[in-house]
Amino acid sequence: MTEEARKKMFRLSSVKFEAIENELYIWIDALRRSKIEVPPSLAIMKAKEIAQKLNIKEEEFKASWQWLASFRRRRGLKSMHLFGEVDKDDPVLLQQLEDLYSVIKMYRPENVYNMDETGLCFAYCLDILC
């Protein structure tokens, strides 16, 4: 969709700190191309670092979780995490899984979540707290 068509369809919000967002997006894109995971907390820290480098006062720019969510929406970043293939025959991984299973056995099944469910729980809790 062209920029002109987007303007007709959607209300575009102006970005107050476009220089920060541009530099952060380039940084995230470079890491993702290198298959390096970018946790949201790391992106927030990097945004603060960029703001400091650009002499933007901390009182002016708050790199909050809500700001990050808006940034991701504006830039079309559905996920900043990357997941790759795992060597299922790796002895270290197999031992770590055995250790994890022994810990999980101590909990009732309804209190054990897979990582996707944990992410949803975290997002839900974050909405409640913010």
A tleap script that builds the chain and sets N, CA, C and O, in Angstrom:
source leaprc.protein.ff14SB
mol = sequence {
  NMET THR GLU GLU ALA ARG LYS LYS MET PHE
  ARG LEU SER SER VAL LYS PHE GLU ALA ILE
  GLU ASN GLU LEU TYR ILE TRP ILE ASP ALA
  LEU ARG ARG SER LYS ILE GLU VAL PRO PRO
  SER LEU ALA ILE MET LYS ALA LYS GLU ILE
  ALA GLN LYS LEU ASN ILE LYS GLU GLU GLU
  PHE LYS ALA SER TRP GLN TRP LEU ALA SER
  PHE ARG ARG ARG ARG GLY LEU LYS SER MET
  HIE LEU PHE GLY GLU VAL ASP LYS ASP ASP
  PRO VAL LEU LEU GLN GLN LEU GLU ASP LEU
  TYR SER VAL ILE LYS MET TYR ARG PRO GLU
  ASN VAL TYR ASN MET ASP GLU THR GLY LEU
  CYS PHE ALA TYR CYS LEU ASP ILE LEU CCYS
}
set mol.1.N position { 0.849 -1.172 0.000 }
set mol.1.CA position { 0.000 0.000 0.000 }
set mol.1.C position { 0.899 1.242 0.000 }
set mol.1.O position { 1.874 1.314 0.749 }
set mol.2.N position { 0.569 2.180 -0.819 }
set mol.2.CA position { 1.372 3.394 -0.907 }
set mol.2.C position { 1.098 4.292 0.298 }
set mol.2.O position { 0.081 4.160 0.980 }
set mol.3.N position { 2.017 5.189 0.533 }
set mol.3.CA position { 1.874 6.133 1.654 }
set mol.3.C position { 0.628 7.000 1.467 }
set mol.3.O position { -0.073 7.302 2.433 }
set mol.4.N position { 0.358 7.391 0.239 }
set mol.4.CA position { -0.819 8.220 -0.061 }
set mol.4.C position { -2.110 7.466 0.260 }
set mol.4.O position { -3.047 8.032 0.823 }
set mol.5.N position { -2.146 6.186 -0.103 }
set mol.5.CA position { -3.331 5.366 0.182 }
set mol.5.C position { -3.503 5.167 1.681 }
set mol.5.O position { -4.626 5.174 2.185 }
set mol.6.N position { -2.387 4.990 2.401 }
set mol.6.CA position { -2.459 4.835 3.854 }
set mol.6.C position { -3.034 6.083 4.513 }
set mol.6.O position { -3.831 5.992 5.446 }
set mol.7.N position { -2.622 7.252 4.020 }
set mol.7.CA position { -3.116 8.501 4.608 }
set mol.7.C position { -4.620 8.632 4.436 }
set mol.7.O position { -5.307 9.178 5.300 }
set mol.8.N position { -5.129 8.131 3.322 }
set mol.8.CA position { -6.569 8.204 3.076 }
set mol.8.C position { -7.334 7.217 3.955 }
set mol.8.O position { -8.457 7.496 4.376 }
set mol.9.N position { -6.726 6.065 4.232 }
set mol.9.CA position { -7.409 5.025 4.996 }
set mol.9.C position { -7.253 5.180 6.501 }
set mol.9.O position { -8.212 4.984 7.248 }
set mol.10.N position { -6.072 5.524 6.945 }
set mol.10.CA position { -5.763 5.543 8.366 }
set mol.10.C position { -5.325 6.935 8.804 }
set mol.10.O position { -4.772 7.713 8.026 }
set mol.11.N position { -5.585 7.214 10.041 }
set mol.11.CA position { -5.068 8.444 10.629 }
set mol.11.C position { -3.633 8.171 11.056 }
set mol.11.O position { -3.398 7.336 11.930 }
set mol.12.N position { -2.697 8.846 10.468 }
set mol.12.CA position { -1.301 8.656 10.818 }
set mol.12.C position { -0.930 9.600 11.948 }
set mol.12.O position { -1.127 10.812 11.854 }
set mol.13.N position { -0.397 9.036 13.004 }
set mol.13.CA position { 0.033 9.881 14.102 }
set mol.13.C position { 1.449 10.366 13.826 }
set mol.13.O position { 2.271 9.646 13.260 }
set mol.14.N position { 1.710 11.575 14.229 }
set mol.14.CA position { 3.053 12.102 14.029 }
set mol.14.C position { 3.964 11.523 15.109 }
set mol.14.O position { 3.552 11.301 16.248 }
set mol.15.N position { 5.182 11.293 14.726 }
set mol.15.CA position { 6.156 10.719 15.646 }
set mol.15.C position { 6.993 11.853 16.202 }
set mol.15.O position { 7.618 12.600 15.449 }
set mol.16.N position { 7.007 11.982 17.515 }
set mol.16.CA position { 7.724 13.083 18.140 }
set mol.16.C position { 9.238 12.888 18.082 }
set mol.16.O position { 9.985 13.851 17.910 }
set mol.17.N position { 9.681 11.657 18.223 }
set mol.17.CA position { 11.115 11.366 18.236 }
set mol.17.C position { 11.468 10.443 17.071 }
set mol.17.O position { 11.888 9.301 17.260 }
set mol.18.N position { 11.290 10.963 15.885 }
set mol.18.CA position { 11.503 10.167 14.667 }
set mol.18.C position { 12.948 9.695 14.540 }
set mol.18.O position { 13.188 8.581 14.076 }
set mol.19.N position { 13.911 10.517 14.942 }
set mol.19.CA position { 15.327 10.135 14.835 }
set mol.19.C position { 15.619 8.911 15.698 }
set mol.19.O position { 16.358 8.019 15.282 }
set mol.20.N position { 15.045 8.865 16.890 }
set mol.20.CA position { 15.232 7.704 17.773 }
set mol.20.C position { 14.636 6.471 17.119 }
set mol.20.O position { 15.275 5.421 17.058 }
set mol.21.N position { 13.409 6.601 16.628 }
set mol.21.CA position { 12.728 5.454 16.040 }
set mol.21.C position { 13.442 4.949 14.795 }
set mol.21.O position { 13.545 3.741 14.586 }
set mol.22.N position { 13.935 5.863 13.968 }
set mol.22.CA position { 14.648 5.438 12.760 }
set mol.22.C position { 15.908 4.650 13.114 }
set mol.22.O position { 16.166 3.588 12.546 }
set mol.23.N position { 16.680 5.173 14.046 }
set mol.23.CA position { 17.924 4.501 14.435 }
set mol.23.C position { 17.638 3.176 15.127 }
set mol.23.O position { 18.340 2.192 14.895 }
set mol.24.N position { 16.620 3.140 15.970 }
set mol.24.CA position { 16.263 1.906 16.657 }
set mol.24.C position { 15.797 0.852 15.656 }
set mol.24.O position { 16.154 -0.320 15.779 }
set mol.25.N position { 15.010 1.256 14.679 }
set mol.25.CA position { 14.522 0.302 13.684 }
set mol.25.C position { 15.688 -0.296 12.889 }
set mol.25.O position { 15.714 -1.500 12.632 }
set mol.26.N position { 16.638 0.534 12.507 }
set mol.26.CA position { 17.814 0.053 11.771 }
set mol.26.C position { 18.583 -0.954 12.625 }
set mol.26.O position { 19.027 -1.987 12.123 }
set mol.27.N position { 18.738 -0.654 13.900 }
set mol.27.CA position { 19.456 -1.540 14.823 }
set mol.27.C position { 18.730 -2.878 14.967 }
set mol.27.O position { 19.354 -3.937 14.887 }
set mol.28.N position { 17.406 -2.831 15.179 }
set mol.28.CA position { 16.609 -4.057 15.316 }
set mol.28.C position { 16.671 -4.871 14.030 }
set mol.28.O position { 16.837 -6.090 14.066 }
set mol.29.N position { 16.536 -4.196 12.900 }
set mol.29.CA position { 16.568 -4.886 11.608 }
set mol.29.C position { 17.909 -5.598 11.394 }
set mol.29.O position { 17.946 -6.731 10.914 }
set mol.30.N position { 18.999 -4.932 11.749 }
set mol.30.CA position { 20.329 -5.540 11.595 }
set mol.30.C position { 20.466 -6.782 12.469 }
set mol.30.O position { 21.015 -7.795 12.034 }
set mol.31.N position { 19.968 -6.705 13.700 }
set mol.31.CA position { 20.044 -7.866 14.592 }
set mol.31.C position { 19.181 -9.013 14.086 }
set mol.31.O position { 19.595 -10.172 14.121 }
set mol.32.N position { 17.995 -8.691 13.620 }
set mol.32.CA position { 17.099 -9.732 13.122 }
set mol.32.C position { 17.684 -10.409 11.887 }
set mol.32.O position { 17.558 -11.623 11.725 }
set mol.33.N position { 18.319 -9.635 11.022 }
set mol.33.CA position { 18.953 -10.223 9.833 }
set mol.33.C position { 20.102 -11.150 10.220 }
set mol.33.O position { 20.409 -12.104 9.506 }
set mol.34.N position { 20.726 -10.863 11.348 }
set mol.34.CA position { 21.814 -11.708 11.848 }
set mol.34.C position { 21.286 -12.860 12.703 }
set mol.34.O position { 22.061 -13.620 13.283 }
set mol.35.N position { 19.954 -12.979 12.772 }
set mol.35.CA position { 19.291 -14.029 13.551 }
set mol.35.C position { 19.584 -13.917 15.047 }
set mol.35.O position { 19.732 -14.923 15.742 }
set mol.36.N position { 19.664 -12.684 15.525 }
set mol.36.CA position { 19.890 -12.428 16.949 }
set mol.36.C position { 18.572 -11.986 17.567 }
set mol.36.O position { 17.894 -11.102 17.043 }
set mol.37.N position { 18.224 -12.597 18.664 }
set mol.37.CA position { 16.985 -12.294 19.361 }
set mol.37.C position { 17.025 -10.882 19.947 }
set mol.37.O position { 18.045 -10.452 20.487 }
set mol.38.N position { 15.910 -10.173 19.834 }
set mol.38.CA position { 15.810 -8.817 20.384 }
set mol.38.C position { 14.648 -8.790 21.377 }
set mol.38.O position { 13.505 -8.556 20.984 }
set mol.39.N position { 14.932 -9.026 22.654 }
set mol.39.CA position { 13.851 -8.937 23.645 }
set mol.39.C position { 13.366 -7.486 23.767 }
set mol.39.O position { 14.147 -6.552 23.586 }
set mol.40.N position { 12.088 -7.304 24.070 }
set mol.40.CA position { 11.548 -5.946 24.212 }
set mol.40.C position { 12.324 -5.089 25.209 }
set mol.40.O position { 12.532 -3.900 24.967 }
set mol.41.N position { 12.751 -5.674 26.320 }
set mol.41.CA position { 13.490 -4.894 27.321 }
set mol.41.C position { 14.809 -4.375 26.748 }
set mol.41.O position { 15.243 -3.277 27.096 }
set mol.42.N position { 15.445 -5.153 25.878 }
set mol.42.CA position { 16.683 -4.713 25.236 }
set mol.42.C position { 16.401 -3.567 24.261 }
set mol.42.O position { 17.190 -2.627 24.163 }
set mol.43.N position { 15.288 -3.643 23.550 }
set mol.43.CA position { 14.918 -2.564 22.625 }
set mol.43.C position { 14.666 -1.263 23.387 }
set mol.43.O position { 15.031 -0.186 22.915 }
set mol.44.N position { 14.047 -1.360 24.554 }
set mol.44.CA position { 13.803 -0.170 25.374 }
set mol.44.C position { 15.126 0.426 25.846 }
set mol.44.O position { 15.312 1.642 25.810 }
set mol.45.N position { 16.040 -0.431 26.288 }
set mol.45.CA position { 17.350 0.058 26.733 }
set mol.45.C position { 18.091 0.742 25.580 }
set mol.45.O position { 18.718 1.785 25.768 }
set mol.46.N position { 18.014 0.150 24.395 }
set mol.46.CA position { 18.686 0.729 23.230 }
set mol.46.C position { 18.059 2.071 22.866 }
set mol.46.O position { 18.774 3.008 22.508 }
set mol.47.N position { 16.737 2.178 22.952 }
set mol.47.CA position { 16.061 3.449 22.664 }
set mol.47.C position { 16.531 4.535 23.626 }
set mol.47.O position { 16.758 5.673 23.213 }
set mol.48.N position { 16.676 4.195 24.902 }
set mol.48.CA position { 17.168 5.161 25.891 }
set mol.48.C position { 18.602 5.572 25.568 }
set mol.48.O position { 18.964 6.743 25.684 }
set mol.49.N position { 19.409 4.602 25.163 }
set mol.49.CA position { 20.798 4.882 24.794 }
set mol.49.C position { 20.863 5.813 23.575 }
set mol.49.O position { 21.677 6.735 23.537 }
set mol.50.N position { 20.016 5.569 22.598 }
set mol.50.CA position { 19.976 6.425 21.395 }
set mol.50.C position { 19.544 7.836 21.778 }
set mol.50.O position { 20.122 8.815 21.308 }
set mol.51.N position { 18.531 7.938 22.629 }
set mol.51.CA position { 18.047 9.251 23.068 }
set mol.51.C position { 19.152 10.022 23.776 }
set mol.51.O position { 19.326 11.221 23.554 }
set mol.52.N position { 19.890 9.334 24.620 }
set mol.52.CA position { 20.993 9.980 25.336 }
set mol.52.C position { 22.063 10.450 24.345 }
set mol.52.O position { 22.599 11.551 24.478 }
set mol.53.N position { 22.368 9.610 23.354 }
set mol.53.CA position { 23.359 9.966 22.338 }
set mol.53.C position { 22.918 11.200 21.528 }
set mol.53.O position { 23.743 12.009 21.104 }
set mol.54.N position { 21.599 11.320 21.326 }
set mol.54.CA position { 21.058 12.455 20.571 }
set mol.54.C position { 20.776 13.664 21.476 }
set mol.54.O position { 20.147 14.632 21.048 }
set mol.55.N position { 21.244 13.599 22.722 }
set mol.55.CA position { 21.075 14.679 23.705 }
set mol.55.C position { 19.607 15.009 23.981 }
set mol.55.O position { 19.240 16.170 24.158 }
set mol.56.N position { 18.788 13.977 24.015 }
set mol.56.CA position { 17.378 14.148 24.367 }
set mol.56.C position { 17.244 13.793 25.839 }
set mol.56.O position { 17.630 12.707 26.270 }
set mol.57.N position { 16.692 14.726 26.599 }
set mol.57.CA position { 16.600 14.538 28.048 }
set mol.57.C position { 15.645 13.408 28.407 }
set mol.57.O position { 14.657 13.156 27.717 }
set mol.58.N position { 15.968 12.739 29.500 }
set mol.58.CA position { 15.164 11.615 29.963 }
set mol.58.C position { 13.734 12.047 30.291 }
set mol.58.O position { 12.802 11.255 30.156 }
set mol.59.N position { 13.561 13.281 30.717 }
set mol.59.CA position { 12.219 13.776 31.036 }
set mol.59.C position { 11.381 13.957 29.768 }
set mol.59.O position { 10.155 13.862 29.812 }
set mol.60.N position { 12.044 14.217 28.641 }
set mol.60.CA position { 11.332 14.439 27.382 }
set mol.60.C position { 10.910 13.126 26.717 }
set mol.60.O position { 9.807 13.019 26.181 }
set mol.61.N position { 11.787 12.143 26.756 }
set mol.61.CA position { 11.535 10.874 26.081 }
set mol.61.C position { 11.473 9.748 27.098 }
set mol.61.O position { 12.469 9.422 27.743 }
set mol.62.N position { 10.314 9.168 27.232 }
set mol.62.CA position { 10.123 8.027 28.129 }
set mol.62.C position { 10.006 6.773 27.268 }
set mol.62.O position { 8.993 6.566 26.600 }
set mol.63.N position { 11.015 5.960 27.284 }
set mol.63.CA position { 10.988 4.700 26.536 }
set mol.63.C position { 10.243 3.671 27.381 }
set mol.63.O position { 10.857 2.825 28.031 }
set mol.64.N position { 8.932 3.752 27.364 }
set mol.64.CA position { 8.095 2.873 28.188 }
set mol.64.C position { 7.631 1.677 27.360 }
set mol.64.O position { 7.862 1.605 26.153 }
set mol.65.N position { 6.971 0.744 28.041 }
set mol.65.CA position { 6.416 -0.415 27.341 }
set mol.65.C position { 5.337 0.032 26.362 }
set mol.65.O position { 5.220 -0.532 25.274 }
set mol.66.N position { 4.555 1.030 26.731 }
set mol.66.CA position { 3.517 1.521 25.827 }
set mol.66.C position { 4.127 2.201 24.614 }
set mol.66.O position { 3.636 2.035 23.497 }
set mol.67.N position { 5.196 2.967 24.824 }
set mol.67.CA position { 5.876 3.584 23.686 }
set mol.67.C position { 6.388 2.497 22.750 }
set mol.67.O position { 6.253 2.614 21.532 }
set mol.68.N position { 6.982 1.430 23.313 }
set mol.68.CA position { 7.508 0.341 22.494 }
set mol.68.C position { 6.393 -0.324 21.697 }
set mol.68.O position { 6.575 -0.640 20.521 }
set mol.69.N position { 5.239 -0.540 22.329 }
set mol.69.CA position { 4.104 -1.149 21.621 }
set mol.69.C position { 3.669 -0.266 20.447 }
set mol.69.O position { 3.377 -0.773 19.364 }
set mol.70.N position { 3.626 1.029 20.657 }
set mol.70.CA position { 3.264 1.963 19.576 }
set mol.70.C position { 4.323 1.964 18.473 }
set mol.70.O position { 3.994 1.973 17.287 }
set mol.71.N position { 5.586 1.955 18.872 }
set mol.71.CA position { 6.688 1.906 17.905 }
set mol.71.C position { 6.583 0.650 17.052 }
set mol.71.O position { 6.701 0.711 15.828 }
set mol.72.N position { 6.361 -0.485 17.700 }
set mol.72.CA position { 6.246 -1.749 16.970 }
set mol.72.C position { 5.067 -1.718 16.012 }
set mol.72.O position { 5.169 -2.223 14.894 }
set mol.73.N position { 3.954 -1.136 16.428 }
set mol.73.CA position { 2.772 -1.040 15.566 }
set mol.73.C position { 3.058 -0.140 14.366 }
set mol.73.O position { 2.707 -0.466 13.233 }
set mol.74.N position { 3.704 1.002 14.634 }
set mol.74.CA position { 4.030 1.927 13.536 }
set mol.74.C position { 4.982 1.303 12.530 }
set mol.74.O position { 4.862 1.547 11.330 }
set mol.75.N position { 5.918 0.509 13.001 }
set mol.75.CA position { 6.950 -0.079 12.136 }
set mol.75.C position { 6.593 -1.471 11.624 }
set mol.75.O position { 7.352 -2.068 10.861 }
set mol.76.N position { 5.446 -1.984 12.042 }
set mol.76.CA position { 5.024 -3.299 11.577 }
set mol.76.C position { 5.841 -4.441 12.141 }
set mol.76.O position { 6.028 -5.463 11.480 }
set mol.77.N position { 6.329 -4.274 13.361 }
set mol.77.CA position { 7.122 -5.309 14.027 }
set mol.77.C position { 6.197 -6.139 14.902 }
set mol.77.O position { 5.969 -5.809 16.066 }
set mol.78.N position { 5.674 -7.202 14.347 }
set mol.78.CA position { 4.776 -8.052 15.124 }
set mol.78.C position { 5.524 -8.738 16.254 }
set mol.78.O position { 5.019 -8.847 17.372 }
set mol.79.N position { 6.715 -9.193 15.958 }
set mol.79.CA position { 7.529 -9.863 16.965 }
set mol.79.C position { 8.982 -9.477 16.750 }
set mol.79.O position { 9.442 -9.373 15.613 }
set mol.80.N position { 9.689 -9.269 17.824 }
set mol.80.CA position { 11.112 -8.968 17.706 }
set mol.80.C position { 11.942 -10.175 18.087 }
set mol.80.O position { 13.162 -10.171 17.918 }
set mol.81.N position { 11.291 -11.213 18.600 }
set mol.81.CA position { 12.006 -12.428 18.955 }
set mol.81.C position { 12.154 -13.308 17.726 }
set mol.81.O position { 11.275 -13.346 16.864 }
set mol.82.N position { 13.249 -13.999 17.656 }
set mol.82.CA position { 13.486 -14.946 16.585 }
set mol.82.C position { 13.686 -16.324 17.193 }
set mol.82.O position { 14.230 -16.471 18.287 }
set mol.83.N position { 13.241 -17.305 16.471 }
set mol.83.CA position { 13.375 -18.667 16.954 }
set mol.83.C position { 13.996 -19.498 15.855 }
set mol.83.O position { 13.613 -19.371 14.692 }
set mol.84.N position { 14.934 -20.333 16.198 }
set mol.84.CA position { 15.614 -21.141 15.206 }
set mol.84.C position { 15.471 -22.620 15.501 }
set mol.84.O position { 14.817 -23.020 16.464 }
set mol.85.N position { 16.083 -23.408 14.673 }
set mol.85.CA position { 16.083 -24.854 14.855 }
set mol.85.C position { 17.007 -25.228 16.010 }
set mol.85.O position { 17.989 -24.540 16.286 }
set mol.86.N position { 16.682 -26.308 16.665 }
set mol.86.CA position { 17.465 -26.793 17.791 }
set mol.86.C position { 17.968 -28.190 17.444 }
set mol.86.O position { 17.241 -28.993 16.860 }
set mol.87.N position { 19.204 -28.471 17.806 }
set mol.87.CA position { 19.758 -29.806 17.617 }
set mol.87.C position { 19.182 -30.709 18.703 }
set mol.87.O position { 19.580 -30.631 19.866 }
set mol.88.N position { 18.246 -31.560 18.312 }
set mol.88.CA position { 17.526 -32.387 19.282 }
set mol.88.C position { 18.371 -33.516 19.855 }
set mol.88.O position { 17.951 -34.182 20.800 }
set mol.89.N position { 19.554 -33.738 19.297 }
set mol.89.CA position { 20.452 -34.780 19.806 }
set mol.89.C position { 21.585 -34.210 20.658 }
set mol.89.O position { 22.490 -34.939 21.065 }
set mol.90.N position { 21.532 -32.911 20.924 }
set mol.90.CA position { 22.579 -32.264 21.717 }
set mol.90.C position { 22.510 -32.771 23.161 }
set mol.90.O position { 21.482 -32.597 23.816 }
set mol.91.N position { 23.575 -33.392 23.671 }
set mol.91.CA position { 23.535 -33.950 25.035 }
set mol.91.C position { 23.296 -32.892 26.106 }
set mol.91.O position { 22.635 -33.173 27.106 }
set mol.92.N position { 23.814 -31.692 25.920 }
set mol.92.CA position { 23.603 -30.622 26.904 }
set mol.92.C position { 22.126 -30.247 26.944 }
set mol.92.O position { 21.548 -30.094 28.020 }
set mol.93.N position { 21.513 -30.098 25.762 }
set mol.93.CA position { 20.095 -29.768 25.685 }
set mol.93.C position { 19.255 -30.876 26.316 }
set mol.93.O position { 18.327 -30.592 27.074 }
set mol.94.N position { 19.565 -32.112 26.017 }
set mol.94.CA position { 18.812 -33.233 26.579 }
set mol.94.C position { 18.906 -33.255 28.106 }
set mol.94.O position { 17.912 -33.529 28.779 }
set mol.95.N position { 20.073 -32.973 28.654 }
set mol.95.CA position { 20.225 -32.929 30.107 }
set mol.95.C position { 19.417 -31.780 30.702 }
set mol.95.O position { 18.780 -31.938 31.744 }
set mol.96.N position { 19.444 -30.619 30.035 }
set mol.96.CA position { 18.676 -29.473 30.522 }
set mol.96.C position { 17.179 -29.775 30.490 }
set mol.96.O position { 16.445 -29.363 31.388 }
set mol.97.N position { 16.724 -30.490 29.461 }
set mol.97.CA position { 15.313 -30.868 29.400 }
set mol.97.C position { 14.951 -31.825 30.536 }
set mol.97.O position { 13.887 -31.698 31.142 }
set mol.98.N position { 15.824 -32.772 30.819 }
set mol.98.CA position { 15.588 -33.695 31.937 }
set mol.98.C position { 15.494 -32.926 33.252 }
set mol.98.O position { 14.626 -33.203 34.080 }
set mol.99.N position { 16.389 -31.960 33.440 }
set mol.99.CA position { 16.360 -31.129 34.654 }
set mol.99.C position { 15.051 -30.345 34.729 }
set mol.99.O position { 14.442 -30.231 35.792 }
set mol.100.N position { 14.633 -29.813 33.593 }
set mol.100.CA position { 13.385 -29.051 33.550 }
set mol.100.C position { 12.192 -29.939 33.879 }
set mol.100.O position { 11.306 -29.539 34.634 }
set mol.101.N position { 12.168 -31.143 33.314 }
set mol.101.CA position { 11.070 -32.071 33.591 }
set mol.101.C position { 11.006 -32.425 35.071 }
set mol.101.O position { 9.917 -32.554 35.629 }
set mol.102.N position { 12.148 -32.582 35.703 }
set mol.102.CA position { 12.137 -32.921 37.135 }
set mol.102.C position { 11.573 -31.762 37.964 }
set mol.102.O position { 10.914 -31.991 38.978 }
set mol.103.N position { 11.826 -30.536 37.543 }
set mol.103.CA position { 11.262 -29.378 38.243 }
set mol.103.C position { 9.764 -29.278 37.981 }
set mol.103.O position { 8.988 -29.005 38.897 }
set mol.104.N position { 9.359 -29.499 36.742 }
set mol.104.CA position { 7.938 -29.400 36.374 }
set mol.104.C position { 7.106 -30.419 37.145 }
set mol.104.O position { 5.964 -30.132 37.503 }
set mol.105.N position { 7.658 -31.605 37.408 }
set mol.105.CA position { 6.925 -32.658 38.113 }
set mol.105.C position { 6.494 -32.224 39.507 }
set mol.105.O position { 5.567 -32.804 40.072 }
set mol.106.N position { 7.148 -31.217 40.070 }
set mol.106.CA position { 6.808 -30.745 41.414 }
set mol.106.C position { 5.524 -29.918 41.427 }
set mol.106.O position { 4.990 -29.631 42.498 }
set mol.107.N position { 5.018 -29.528 40.247 }
set mol.107.CA position { 3.840 -28.666 40.149 }
set mol.107.C position { 2.638 -29.446 39.635 }
set mol.107.O position { 2.779 -30.451 38.938 }
set mol.108.N position { 1.468 -28.967 39.988 }
set mol.108.CA position { 0.241 -29.562 39.456 }
set mol.108.C position { 0.133 -29.190 37.976 }
set mol.108.O position { 0.530 -28.090 37.591 }
set mol.109.N position { -0.395 -30.083 37.144 }
set mol.109.CA position { -0.457 -29.834 35.699 }
set mol.109.C position { -1.141 -28.521 35.308 }
set mol.109.O position { -0.740 -27.890 34.330 }
set mol.110.N position { -2.164 -28.099 36.055 }
set mol.110.CA position { -2.865 -26.853 35.698 }
set mol.110.C position { -2.022 -25.603 35.990 }
set mol.110.O position { -2.382 -24.500 35.578 }
set mol.111.N position { -0.906 -25.778 36.697 }
set mol.111.CA position { -0.016 -24.656 36.986 }
set mol.111.C position { 1.220 -24.635 36.091 }
set mol.111.O position { 2.144 -23.855 36.321 }
set mol.112.N position { 1.235 -25.481 35.085 }
set mol.112.CA position { 2.367 -25.546 34.157 }
set mol.112.C position { 1.892 -25.021 32.807 }
set mol.112.O position { 0.880 -25.480 32.277 }
set mol.113.N position { 2.618 -24.069 32.259 }
set mol.113.CA position { 2.254 -23.439 30.992 }
set mol.113.C position { 3.382 -23.608 29.990 }
set mol.113.O position { 4.556 -23.673 30.354 }
set mol.114.N position { 3.001 -23.677 28.717 }
set mol.114.CA position { 4.063 -23.649 27.710 }
set mol.114.C position { 4.465 -22.196 27.478 }
set mol.114.O position { 3.818 -21.292 28.006 }
set mol.115.N position { 5.503 -21.955 26.712 }
set mol.115.CA position { 6.034 -20.600 26.561 }
set mol.115.C position { 5.029 -19.647 25.920 }
set mol.115.O position { 4.997 -18.468 26.272 }
set mol.116.N position { 4.215 -20.129 24.993 }
set mol.116.CA position { 3.216 -19.259 24.375 }
set mol.116.C position { 2.212 -18.780 25.420 }
set mol.116.O position { 1.863 -17.600 25.458 }
set mol.117.N position { 1.750 -19.699 26.265 }
set mol.117.CA position { 0.801 -19.329 27.302 }
set mol.117.C position { 1.430 -18.383 28.313 }
set mol.117.O position { 0.765 -17.479 28.819 }
set mol.118.N position { 2.708 -18.587 28.608 }
set mol.118.CA position { 3.402 -17.712 29.543 }
set mol.118.C position { 3.469 -16.305 28.971 }
set mol.118.O position { 3.276 -15.329 29.695 }
set mol.119.N position { 3.742 -16.198 27.677 }
set mol.119.CA position { 3.781 -14.887 27.025 }
set mol.119.C position { 2.439 -14.194 27.097 }
set mol.119.O position { 2.372 -12.988 27.336 }
set mol.120.N position { 1.363 -14.948 26.890 }
set mol.120.CA position { 0.028 -14.364 26.982 }
set mol.120.C position { -0.260 -13.905 28.403 }
set mol.120.O position { -0.834 -12.838 28.616 }
set mol.121.N position { 0.144 -14.721 29.376 }
set mol.121.CA position { -0.050 -14.354 30.774 }
set mol.121.C position { 0.722 -13.078 31.098 }
set mol.121.O position { 0.202 -12.183 31.764 }
set mol.122.N position { 1.967 -12.998 30.624 }
set mol.122.CA position { 2.778 -11.806 30.860 }
set mol.122.C position { 2.122 -10.577 30.235 }
set mol.122.O position { 2.039 -9.522 30.864 }
set mol.123.N position { 1.652 -10.721 28.984 }
set mol.123.CA position { 1.006 -9.589 28.308 }
set mol.123.C position { -0.247 -9.164 29.075 }
set mol.123.O position { -0.506 -7.969 29.221 }
set mol.124.N position { -1.028 -10.138 29.568 }
set mol.124.CA position { -2.220 -9.835 30.331 }
set mol.124.C position { -1.862 -9.109 31.623 }
set mol.124.O position { -2.484 -8.103 31.963 }
set mol.125.N position { -0.868 -9.613 32.337 }
set mol.125.CA position { -0.436 -8.990 33.585 }
set mol.125.C position { 0.102 -7.585 33.352 }
set mol.125.O position { -0.121 -6.680 34.155 }
set mol.126.N position { 0.817 -7.414 32.237 }
set mol.126.CA position { 1.372 -6.099 31.901 }
set mol.126.C position { 0.248 -5.099 31.649 }
set mol.126.O position { 0.346 -3.942 32.057 }
set mol.127.N position { -0.834 -5.541 30.969 }
set mol.127.CA position { -1.979 -4.664 30.723 }
set mol.127.C position { -2.630 -4.234 32.027 }
set mol.127.O position { -3.056 -3.088 32.168 }
set mol.128.N position { -2.707 -5.151 32.975 }
set mol.128.CA position { -3.338 -4.853 34.267 }
set mol.128.C position { -2.478 -3.839 35.036 }
set mol.128.O position { -3.004 -2.911 35.651 }
set mol.129.N position { -1.164 -4.022 34.996 }
set mol.129.CA position { -0.275 -3.161 35.778 }
set mol.129.C position { -0.093 -1.781 35.161 }
set mol.129.O position { 0.143 -0.813 35.883 }
set mol.130.N position { -0.197 -1.673 33.855 }
set mol.130.CA position { 0.063 -0.375 33.187 }
set mol.130.C position { -1.166 0.483 33.103 }
set mol.130.O position { -1.108 1.593 32.574 }
savepdb mol mol.pdb
quit
